[in-house]
Amino acid sequence: MKAKDFDKKFDDNEIDIIEDLDLSTAKRANLVQKRVNVDFLRG
């Protein structure tokens, strides 16, 4: 699909544009993986 066709579909408020997207490489912005250590104490 050409960009102008996608833009028109989006601008015309067509319900489903999700099927036109490639979500296999999508990433959330500013999402950095962090490591956390947790110690569980038995009392």
mmCIF entry with sequence, helices, sheets and N, C-alpha, C, O atoms, coordinates in Angstrom:
data_MODEL
# 
_entry.id   MODEL 
# 
_entity.id                         1 
_entity.type                       polymer 
_entity.pdbx_number_of_molecules   1 
# 
_entity_poly.entity_id                      1 
_entity_poly.type                           'polypeptide(L)' 
_entity_poly.nstd_linkage                   no 
_entity_poly.nstd_monomer                   no 
_entity_poly.pdbx_seq_one_letter_code       MKAKDFDKKFDDNEIDIIEDLDLSTAKRANLVQKRVNVDFLRG 
_entity_poly.pdbx_seq_one_letter_code_can   MKAKDFDKKFDDNEIDIIEDLDLSTAKRANLVQKRVNVDFLRG 
_entity_poly.pdbx_strand_id                 A 
# 
loop_
_entity_poly_seq.entity_id 
_entity_poly_seq.num 
_entity_poly_seq.mon_id 
_entity_poly_seq.hetero 
1 1  MET n 
1 2  LYS n 
1 3  ALA n 
1 4  LYS n 
1 5  ASP n 
1 6  PHE n 
1 7  ASP n 
1 8  LYS n 
1 9  LYS n 
1 10 PHE n 
1 11 ASP n 
1 12 ASP n 
1 13 ASN n 
1 14 GLU n 
1 15 ILE n 
1 16 ASP n 
1 17 ILE n 
1 18 ILE n 
1 19 GLU n 
1 20 ASP n 
1 21 LEU n 
1 22 ASP n 
1 23 LEU n 
1 24 SER n 
1 25 THR n 
1 26 ALA n 
1 27 LYS n 
1 28 ARG n 
1 29 ALA n 
1 30 ASN n 
1 31 LEU n 
1 32 VAL n 
1 33 GLN n 
1 34 LYS n 
1 35 ARG n 
1 36 VAL n 
1 37 ASN n 
1 38 VAL n 
1 39 ASP n 
1 40 PHE n 
1 41 LEU n 
1 42 ARG n 
1 43 GLY n 
# 
_struct_asym.id          A 
_struct_asym.entity_id   1 
# 
loop_
_struct_conf.conf_type_id 
_struct_conf.id 
_struct_conf.pdbx_PDB_helix_id 
_struct_conf.beg_label_comp_id 
_struct_conf.beg_label_asym_id 
_struct_conf.beg_label_seq_id 
_struct_conf.pdbx_beg_PDB_ins_code 
_struct_conf.end_label_comp_id 
_struct_conf.end_label_asym_id 
_struct_conf.end_label_seq_id 
_struct_conf.pdbx_end_PDB_ins_code 
_struct_conf.beg_auth_comp_id 
_struct_conf.beg_auth_asym_id 
_struct_conf.beg_auth_seq_id 
_struct_conf.end_auth_comp_id 
_struct_conf.end_auth_asym_id 
_struct_conf.end_auth_seq_id 
_struct_conf.pdbx_PDB_helix_class 
_struct_conf.details 
_struct_conf.pdbx_PDB_helix_length 
HELX_P HELX_P1 AA1 ALA A 3  ? ASP A 11 ? ALA A 3  ASP A 11 1 ? 9 
HELX_P HELX_P2 AA2 ILE A 18 ? ASP A 20 ? ILE A 18 ASP A 20 5 ? 3 
HELX_P HELX_P3 AA3 LEU A 23 ? THR A 25 ? LEU A 23 THR A 25 5 ? 3 
# 
_struct_conf_type.id          HELX_P 
_struct_conf_type.criteria    ? 
_struct_conf_type.reference   ? 
# 
loop_
_atom_site.group_PDB 
_atom_site.id 
_atom_site.type_symbol 
_atom_site.label_atom_id 
_atom_site.label_alt_id 
_atom_site.label_comp_id 
_atom_site.label_asym_id 
_atom_site.label_entity_id 
_atom_site.label_seq_id 
_atom_site.pdbx_PDB_ins_code 
_atom_site.Cartn_x 
_atom_site.Cartn_y 
_atom_site.Cartn_z 
_atom_site.occupancy 
_atom_site.B_iso_or_equiv 
_atom_site.pdbx_formal_charge 
_atom_site.auth_seq_id 
_atom_site.auth_comp_id 
_atom_site.auth_asym_id 
_atom_site.auth_atom_id 
_atom_site.pdbx_PDB_model_num 
ATOM 1   N N  . MET A 1 1  ? 0.846   -1.167  0.000  1.00 0.00 ? 1  MET A N  1 
ATOM 2   C CA . MET A 1 1  ? 0.000   0.000   0.000  1.00 0.00 ? 1  MET A CA 1 
ATOM 3   C C  . MET A 1 1  ? 0.893   1.233   0.000  1.00 0.00 ? 1  MET A C  1 
ATOM 4   O O  . MET A 1 1  ? 1.864   1.308   0.753  1.00 0.00 ? 1  MET A O  1 
ATOM 5   N N  . LYS A 1 2  ? 0.566   2.171   -0.829 1.00 0.00 ? 2  LYS A N  1 
ATOM 6   C CA . LYS A 1 2  ? 1.336   3.413   -0.891 1.00 0.00 ? 2  LYS A CA 1 
ATOM 7   C C  . LYS A 1 2  ? 0.969   4.302   0.293  1.00 0.00 ? 2  LYS A C  1 
ATOM 8   O O  . LYS A 1 2  ? -0.134  4.224   0.834  1.00 0.00 ? 2  LYS A O  1 
ATOM 9   N N  . ALA A 1 3  ? 1.916   5.144   0.678  1.00 0.00 ? 3  ALA A N  1 
ATOM 10  C CA . ALA A 1 3  ? 1.716   6.011   1.840  1.00 0.00 ? 3  ALA A CA 1 
ATOM 11  C C  . ALA A 1 3  ? 0.511   6.919   1.659  1.00 0.00 ? 3  ALA A C  1 
ATOM 12  O O  . ALA A 1 3  ? -0.240  7.144   2.608  1.00 0.00 ? 3  ALA A O  1 
ATOM 13  N N  . LYS A 1 4  ? 0.316   7.442   0.458  1.00 0.00 ? 4  LYS A N  1 
ATOM 14  C CA . LYS A 1 4  ? -0.824  8.351   0.258  1.00 0.00 ? 4  LYS A CA 1 
ATOM 15  C C  . LYS A 1 4  ? -2.151  7.605   0.411  1.00 0.00 ? 4  LYS A C  1 
ATOM 16  O O  . LYS A 1 4  ? -3.130  8.185   0.882  1.00 0.00 ? 4  LYS A O  1 
ATOM 17  N N  . ASP A 1 5  ? -2.197  6.330   0.019  1.00 0.00 ? 5  ASP A N  1 
ATOM 18  C CA . ASP A 1 5  ? -3.407  5.527   0.189  1.00 0.00 ? 5  ASP A CA 1 
ATOM 19  C C  . ASP A 1 5  ? -3.664  5.239   1.669  1.00 0.00 ? 5  ASP A C  1 
ATOM 20  O O  . ASP A 1 5  ? -4.802  5.287   2.138  1.00 0.00 ? 5  ASP A O  1 
ATOM 21  N N  . PHE A 1 6  ? -2.581  4.937   2.396  1.00 0.00 ? 6  PHE A N  1 
ATOM 22  C CA . PHE A 1 6  ? -2.709  4.695   3.839  1.00 0.00 ? 6  PHE A CA 1 
ATOM 23  C C  . PHE A 1 6  ? -3.179  5.960   4.547  1.00 0.00 ? 6  PHE A C  1 
ATOM 24  O O  . PHE A 1 6  ? -4.071  5.905   5.393  1.00 0.00 ? 6  PHE A O  1 
ATOM 25  N N  . ASP A 1 7  ? -2.578  7.104   4.202  1.00 0.00 ? 7  ASP A N  1 
ATOM 26  C CA . ASP A 1 7  ? -2.974  8.379   4.814  1.00 0.00 ? 7  ASP A CA 1 
ATOM 27  C C  . ASP A 1 7  ? -4.442  8.688   4.553  1.00 0.00 ? 7  ASP A C  1 
ATOM 28  O O  . ASP A 1 7  ? -5.150  9.158   5.443  1.00 0.00 ? 7  ASP A O  1 
ATOM 29  N N  . LYS A 1 8  ? -4.895  8.424   3.338  1.00 0.00 ? 8  LYS A N  1 
ATOM 30  C CA . LYS A 1 8  ? -6.296  8.688   3.009  1.00 0.00 ? 8  LYS A CA 1 
ATOM 31  C C  . LYS A 1 8  ? -7.216  7.779   3.822  1.00 0.00 ? 8  LYS A C  1 
ATOM 32  O O  . LYS A 1 8  ? -8.241  8.227   4.336  1.00 0.00 ? 8  LYS A O  1 
ATOM 33  N N  . LYS A 1 9  ? -6.851  6.509   3.938  1.00 0.00 ? 9  LYS A N  1 
ATOM 34  C CA . LYS A 1 9  ? -7.654  5.572   4.722  1.00 0.00 ? 9  LYS A CA 1 
ATOM 35  C C  . LYS A 1 9  ? -7.730  6.024   6.183  1.00 0.00 ? 9  LYS A C  1 
ATOM 36  O O  . LYS A 1 9  ? -8.789  5.957   6.809  1.00 0.00 ? 9  LYS A O  1 
ATOM 37  N N  . PHE A 1 10 ? -6.588  6.487   6.721  1.00 0.00 ? 10 PHE A N  1 
ATOM 38  C CA . PHE A 1 10 ? -6.549  6.967   8.106  1.00 0.00 ? 10 PHE A CA 1 
ATOM 39  C C  . PHE A 1 10 ? -7.374  8.246   8.249  1.00 0.00 ? 10 PHE A C  1 
ATOM 40  O O  . PHE A 1 10 ? -8.176  8.372   9.175  1.00 0.00 ? 10 PHE A O  1 
ATOM 41  N N  . ASP A 1 11 ? -7.177  9.191   7.331  1.00 0.00 ? 11 ASP A N  1 
ATOM 42  C CA . ASP A 1 11 ? -7.877  10.472  7.403  1.00 0.00 ? 11 ASP A CA 1 
ATOM 43  C C  . ASP A 1 11 ? -9.379  10.335  7.215  1.00 0.00 ? 11 ASP A C  1 
ATOM 44  O O  . ASP A 1 11 ? -10.147 11.138  7.745  1.00 0.00 ? 11 ASP A O  1 
ATOM 45  N N  . ASP A 1 12 ? -9.808  9.318   6.458  1.00 0.00 ? 12 ASP A N  1 
ATOM 46  C CA . ASP A 1 12 ? -11.239 9.097   6.241  1.00 0.00 ? 12 ASP A CA 1 
ATOM 47  C C  . ASP A 1 12 ? -11.892 8.355   7.398  1.00 0.00 ? 12 ASP A C  1 
ATOM 48  O O  . ASP A 1 12 ? -13.068 7.996   7.327  1.00 0.00 ? 12 ASP A O  1 
ATOM 49  N N  . ASN A 1 13 ? -11.128 8.126   8.466  1.00 0.00 ? 13 ASN A N  1 
ATOM 50  C CA . ASN A 1 13 ? -11.614 7.445   9.675  1.00 0.00 ? 13 ASN A CA 1 
ATOM 51  C C  . ASN A 1 13 ? -12.166 6.062   9.398  1.00 0.00 ? 13 ASN A C  1 
ATOM 52  O O  . ASN A 1 13 ? -13.157 5.649   10.001 1.00 0.00 ? 13 ASN A O  1 
ATOM 53  N N  . GLU A 1 14 ? -11.529 5.348   8.488  1.00 0.00 ? 14 GLU A N  1 
ATOM 54  C CA . GLU A 1 14 ? -11.934 3.963   8.286  1.00 0.00 ? 14 GLU A CA 1 
ATOM 55  C C  . GLU A 1 14 ? -11.583 3.194   9.551  1.00 0.00 ? 14 GLU A C  1 
ATOM 56  O O  . GLU A 1 14 ? -10.574 3.478   10.197 1.00 0.00 ? 14 GLU A O  1 
ATOM 57  N N  . ILE A 1 15 ? -12.399 2.237   9.897  1.00 0.00 ? 15 ILE A N  1 
ATOM 58  C CA . ILE A 1 15 ? -12.318 1.605   11.213 1.00 0.00 ? 15 ILE A CA 1 
ATOM 59  C C  . ILE A 1 15 ? -11.008 0.855   11.444 1.00 0.00 ? 15 ILE A C  1 
ATOM 60  O O  . ILE A 1 15 ? -10.354 1.081   12.462 1.00 0.00 ? 15 ILE A O  1 
ATOM 61  N N  . ASP A 1 16 ? -10.608 -0.023  10.538 1.00 0.00 ? 16 ASP A N  1 
ATOM 62  C CA . ASP A 1 16 ? -9.460  -0.883  10.817 1.00 0.00 ? 16 ASP A CA 1 
ATOM 63  C C  . ASP A 1 16 ? -8.282  -0.599  9.904  1.00 0.00 ? 16 ASP A C  1 
ATOM 64  O O  . ASP A 1 16 ? -8.293  -0.966  8.729  1.00 0.00 ? 16 ASP A O  1 
ATOM 65  N N  . ILE A 1 17 ? -7.265  0.056   10.448 1.00 0.00 ? 17 ILE A N  1 
ATOM 66  C CA . ILE A 1 17 ? -6.024  0.210   9.700  1.00 0.00 ? 17 ILE A CA 1 
ATOM 67  C C  . ILE A 1 17 ? -4.957  -0.712  10.273 1.00 0.00 ? 17 ILE A C  1 
ATOM 68  O O  . ILE A 1 17 ? -3.859  -0.806  9.725  1.00 0.00 ? 17 ILE A O  1 
ATOM 69  N N  . ILE A 1 18 ? -5.270  -1.391  11.368 1.00 0.00 ? 18 ILE A N  1 
ATOM 70  C CA . ILE A 1 18 ? -4.293  -2.238  12.055 1.00 0.00 ? 18 ILE A CA 1 
ATOM 71  C C  . ILE A 1 18 ? -3.806  -3.373  11.153 1.00 0.00 ? 18 ILE A C  1 
ATOM 72  O O  . ILE A 1 18 ? -2.648  -3.781  11.246 1.00 0.00 ? 18 ILE A O  1 
ATOM 73  N N  . GLU A 1 19 ? -4.667  -3.877  10.294 1.00 0.00 ? 19 GLU A N  1 
ATOM 74  C CA . GLU A 1 19 ? -4.258  -4.970  9.410  1.00 0.00 ? 19 GLU A CA 1 
ATOM 75  C C  . GLU A 1 19 ? -3.275  -4.498  8.345  1.00 0.00 ? 19 GLU A C  1 
ATOM 76  O O  . GLU A 1 19 ? -2.618  -5.318  7.703  1.00 0.00 ? 19 GLU A O  1 
ATOM 77  N N  . ASP A 1 20 ? -3.169  -3.185  8.151  1.00 0.00 ? 20 ASP A N  1 
ATOM 78  C CA . ASP A 1 20 ? -2.228  -2.633  7.179  1.00 0.00 ? 20 ASP A CA 1 
ATOM 79  C C  . ASP A 1 20 ? -0.859  -2.337  7.796  1.00 0.00 ? 20 ASP A C  1 
ATOM 80  O O  . ASP A 1 20 ? 0.052   -1.899  7.093  1.00 0.00 ? 20 ASP A O  1 
ATOM 81  N N  . LEU A 1 21 ? -0.706  -2.570  9.092  1.00 0.00 ? 21 LEU A N  1 
ATOM 82  C CA . LEU A 1 21 ? 0.547   -2.269  9.786  1.00 0.00 ? 21 LEU A CA 1 
ATOM 83  C C  . LEU A 1 21 ? 1.362   -3.536  10.005 1.00 0.00 ? 21 LEU A C  1 
ATOM 84  O O  . LEU A 1 21 ? 0.806   -4.618  10.195 1.00 0.00 ? 21 LEU A O  1 
ATOM 85  N N  . ASP A 1 22 ? 2.683   -3.393  9.977  1.00 0.00 ? 22 ASP A N  1 
ATOM 86  C CA . ASP A 1 22 ? 3.582   -4.501  10.292 1.00 0.00 ? 22 ASP A CA 1 
ATOM 87  C C  . ASP A 1 22 ? 3.994   -4.352  11.752 1.00 0.00 ? 22 ASP A C  1 
ATOM 88  O O  . ASP A 1 22 ? 4.892   -3.573  12.072 1.00 0.00 ? 22 ASP A O  1 
ATOM 89  N N  . LEU A 1 23 ? 3.344   -5.090  12.627 1.00 0.00 ? 23 LEU A N  1 
ATOM 90  C CA . LEU A 1 23 ? 3.594   -4.955  14.060 1.00 0.00 ? 23 LEU A CA 1 
ATOM 91  C C  . LEU A 1 23 ? 4.707   -5.863  14.566 1.00 0.00 ? 23 LEU A C  1 
ATOM 92  O O  . LEU A 1 23 ? 5.013   -5.863  15.758 1.00 0.00 ? 23 LEU A O  1 
ATOM 93  N N  . SER A 1 24 ? 5.313   -6.637  13.670 1.00 0.00 ? 24 SER A N  1 
ATOM 94  C CA . SER A 1 24 ? 6.352   -7.574  14.106 1.00 0.00 ? 24 SER A CA 1 
ATOM 95  C C  . SER A 1 24 ? 7.612   -6.863  14.593 1.00 0.00 ? 24 SER A C  1 
ATOM 96  O O  . SER A 1 24 ? 8.384   -7.435  15.362 1.00 0.00 ? 24 SER A O  1 
ATOM 97  N N  . THR A 1 25 ? 7.826   -5.634  14.158 1.00 0.00 ? 25 THR A N  1 
ATOM 98  C CA . THR A 1 25 ? 9.019   -4.890  14.583 1.00 0.00 ? 25 THR A CA 1 
ATOM 99  C C  . THR A 1 25 ? 8.660   -3.662  15.405 1.00 0.00 ? 25 THR A C  1 
ATOM 100 O O  . THR A 1 25 ? 9.513   -2.805  15.634 1.00 0.00 ? 25 THR A O  1 
ATOM 101 N N  . ALA A 1 26 ? 7.417   -3.562  15.850 1.00 0.00 ? 26 ALA A N  1 
ATOM 102 C CA . ALA A 1 26 ? 6.978   -2.395  16.621 1.00 0.00 ? 26 ALA A CA 1 
ATOM 103 C C  . ALA A 1 26 ? 7.616   -2.400  18.002 1.00 0.00 ? 26 ALA A C  1 
ATOM 104 O O  . ALA A 1 26 ? 7.769   -3.449  18.627 1.00 0.00 ? 26 ALA A O  1 
ATOM 105 N N  . LYS A 1 27 ? 7.980   -1.227  18.462 1.00 0.00 ? 27 LYS A N  1 
ATOM 106 C CA . LYS A 1 27 ? 8.548   -1.056  19.804 1.00 0.00 ? 27 LYS A CA 1 
ATOM 107 C C  . LYS A 1 27 ? 7.906   0.148   20.460 1.00 0.00 ? 27 LYS A C  1 
ATOM 108 O O  . LYS A 1 27 ? 7.508   1.095   19.782 1.00 0.00 ? 27 LYS A O  1 
ATOM 109 N N  . ARG A 1 28 ? 7.804   0.114   21.764 1.00 0.00 ? 28 ARG A N  1 
ATOM 110 C CA . ARG A 1 28 ? 7.264   1.251   22.496 1.00 0.00 ? 28 ARG A CA 1 
ATOM 111 C C  . ARG A 1 28 ? 8.374   2.263   22.721 1.00 0.00 ? 28 ARG A C  1 
ATOM 112 O O  . ARG A 1 28 ? 9.495   1.904   23.082 1.00 0.00 ? 28 ARG A O  1 
ATOM 113 N N  . ALA A 1 29 ? 8.058   3.511   22.510 1.00 0.00 ? 29 ALA A N  1 
ATOM 114 C CA . ALA A 1 29 ? 9.041   4.585   22.672 1.00 0.00 ? 29 ALA A CA 1 
ATOM 115 C C  . ALA A 1 29 ? 9.441   4.734   24.136 1.00 0.00 ? 29 ALA A C  1 
ATOM 116 O O  . ALA A 1 29 ? 8.611   4.579   25.032 1.00 0.00 ? 29 ALA A O  1 
ATOM 117 N N  . ASN A 1 30 ? 10.703  5.032   24.372 1.00 0.00 ? 30 ASN A N  1 
ATOM 118 C CA . ASN A 1 30 ? 11.247  5.287   25.707 1.00 0.00 ? 30 ASN A CA 1 
ATOM 119 C C  . ASN A 1 30 ? 11.056  4.122   26.674 1.00 0.00 ? 30 ASN A C  1 
ATOM 120 O O  . ASN A 1 30 ? 10.948  4.326   27.884 1.00 0.00 ? 30 ASN A O  1 
ATOM 121 N N  . LEU A 1 31 ? 11.015  2.920   26.151 1.00 0.00 ? 31 LEU A N  1 
ATOM 122 C CA . LEU A 1 31 ? 10.868  1.750   26.999 1.00 0.00 ? 31 LEU A CA 1 
ATOM 123 C C  . LEU A 1 31 ? 12.208  1.030   27.052 1.00 0.00 ? 31 LEU A C  1 
ATOM 124 O O  . LEU A 1 31 ? 12.643  0.427   26.071 1.00 0.00 ? 31 LEU A O  1 
ATOM 125 N N  . VAL A 1 32 ? 12.856  1.100   28.208 1.00 0.00 ? 32 VAL A N  1 
ATOM 126 C CA . VAL A 1 32 ? 14.172  0.501   28.380 1.00 0.00 ? 32 VAL A CA 1 
ATOM 127 C C  . VAL A 1 32 ? 14.053  -0.626  29.400 1.00 0.00 ? 32 VAL A C  1 
ATOM 128 O O  . VAL A 1 32 ? 13.458  -0.454  30.464 1.00 0.00 ? 32 VAL A O  1 
ATOM 129 N N  . GLN A 1 33 ? 14.617  -1.766  29.068 1.00 0.00 ? 33 GLN A N  1 
ATOM 130 C CA . GLN A 1 33 ? 14.569  -2.900  29.971 1.00 0.00 ? 33 GLN A CA 1 
ATOM 131 C C  . GLN A 1 33 ? 15.548  -2.691  31.114 1.00 0.00 ? 33 GLN A C  1 
ATOM 132 O O  . GLN A 1 33 ? 16.689  -2.287  30.891 1.00 0.00 ? 33 GLN A O  1 
ATOM 133 N N  . LYS A 1 34 ? 15.105  -2.966  32.352 1.00 0.00 ? 34 LYS A N  1 
ATOM 134 C CA . LYS A 1 34 ? 15.952  -2.807  33.532 1.00 0.00 ? 34 LYS A CA 1 
ATOM 135 C C  . LYS A 1 34 ? 15.970  -4.112  34.300 1.00 0.00 ? 34 LYS A C  1 
ATOM 136 O O  . LYS A 1 34 ? 14.989  -4.855  34.308 1.00 0.00 ? 34 LYS A O  1 
ATOM 137 N N  . ARG A 1 35 ? 17.090  -4.384  34.944 1.00 0.00 ? 35 ARG A N  1 
ATOM 138 C CA . ARG A 1 35 ? 17.221  -5.578  35.770 1.00 0.00 ? 35 ARG A CA 1 
ATOM 139 C C  . ARG A 1 35 ? 16.961  -5.183  37.226 1.00 0.00 ? 35 ARG A C  1 
ATOM 140 O O  . ARG A 1 35 ? 17.450  -4.159  37.702 1.00 0.00 ? 35 ARG A O  1 
ATOM 141 N N  . VAL A 1 36 ? 16.189  -6.006  37.914 1.00 0.00 ? 36 VAL A N  1 
ATOM 142 C CA . VAL A 1 36 ? 15.846  -5.759  39.308 1.00 0.00 ? 36 VAL A CA 1 
ATOM 143 C C  . VAL A 1 36 ? 16.112  -7.012  40.112 1.00 0.00 ? 36 VAL A C  1 
ATOM 144 O O  . VAL A 1 36 ? 15.690  -8.102  39.725 1.00 0.00 ? 36 VAL A O  1 
ATOM 145 N N  . ASN A 1 37 ? 16.798  -6.871  41.215 1.00 0.00 ? 37 ASN A N  1 
ATOM 146 C CA . ASN A 1 37 ? 17.045  -7.990  42.118 1.00 0.00 ? 37 ASN A CA 1 
ATOM 147 C C  . ASN A 1 37 ? 16.071  -7.909  43.286 1.00 0.00 ? 37 ASN A C  1 
ATOM 148 O O  . ASN A 1 37 ? 15.853  -6.837  43.850 1.00 0.00 ? 37 ASN A O  1 
ATOM 149 N N  . VAL A 1 38 ? 15.491  -9.047  43.644 1.00 0.00 ? 38 VAL A N  1 
ATOM 150 C CA . VAL A 1 38 ? 14.546  -9.113  44.757 1.00 0.00 ? 38 VAL A CA 1 
ATOM 151 C C  . VAL A 1 38 ? 14.985  -10.233 45.681 1.00 0.00 ? 38 VAL A C  1 
ATOM 152 O O  . VAL A 1 38 ? 15.206  -11.359 45.236 1.00 0.00 ? 38 VAL A O  1 
ATOM 153 N N  . ASP A 1 39 ? 15.111  -9.929  46.960 1.00 0.00 ? 39 ASP A N  1 
ATOM 154 C CA . ASP A 1 39 ? 15.450  -10.924 47.970 1.00 0.00 ? 39 ASP A CA 1 
ATOM 155 C C  . ASP A 1 39 ? 14.205  -11.226 48.801 1.00 0.00 ? 39 ASP A C  1 
ATOM 156 O O  . ASP A 1 39 ? 13.558  -10.310 49.308 1.00 0.00 ? 39 ASP A O  1 
ATOM 157 N N  . PHE A 1 40 ? 13.869  -12.512 48.942 1.00 0.00 ? 40 PHE A N  1 
ATOM 158 C CA . PHE A 1 40 ? 12.739  -12.922 49.760 1.00 0.00 ? 40 PHE A CA 1 
ATOM 159 C C  . PHE A 1 40 ? 13.295  -13.560 51.021 1.00 0.00 ? 40 PHE A C  1 
ATOM 160 O O  . PHE A 1 40 ? 14.071  -14.513 50.952 1.00 0.00 ? 40 PHE A O  1 
ATOM 161 N N  . LEU A 1 41 ? 12.897  -13.031 52.180 1.00 0.00 ? 41 LEU A N  1 
ATOM 162 C CA . LEU A 1 41 ? 13.367  -13.541 53.466 1.00 0.00 ? 41 LEU A CA 1 
ATOM 163 C C  . LEU A 1 41 ? 12.251  -14.345 54.131 1.00 0.00 ? 41 LEU A C  1 
ATOM 164 O O  . LEU A 1 41 ? 11.097  -13.921 54.181 1.00 0.00 ? 41 LEU A O  1 
ATOM 165 N N  . ARG A 1 42 ? 12.628  -15.511 54.635 1.00 0.00 ? 42 ARG A N  1 
ATOM 166 C CA . ARG A 1 42 ? 11.673  -16.316 55.394 1.00 0.00 ? 42 ARG A CA 1 
ATOM 167 C C  . ARG A 1 42 ? 11.819  -15.990 56.858 1.00 0.00 ? 42 ARG A C  1 
ATOM 168 O O  . ARG A 1 42 ? 12.927  -15.939 57.392 1.00 0.00 ? 42 ARG A O  1 
ATOM 169 N N  . GLY A 1 43 ? 10.723  -15.774 57.483 1.00 0.00 ? 43 GLY A N  1 
ATOM 170 C CA . GLY A 1 43 ? 10.792  -15.408 58.889 1.00 0.00 ? 43 GLY A CA 1 
ATOM 171 C C  . GLY A 1 43 ? 10.218  -16.389 59.820 1.00 0.00 ? 43 GLY A C  1 
ATOM 172 O O  . GLY A 1 43 ? 10.228  -16.170 61.031 1.00 0.00 ? 43 GLY A O  1 
# 
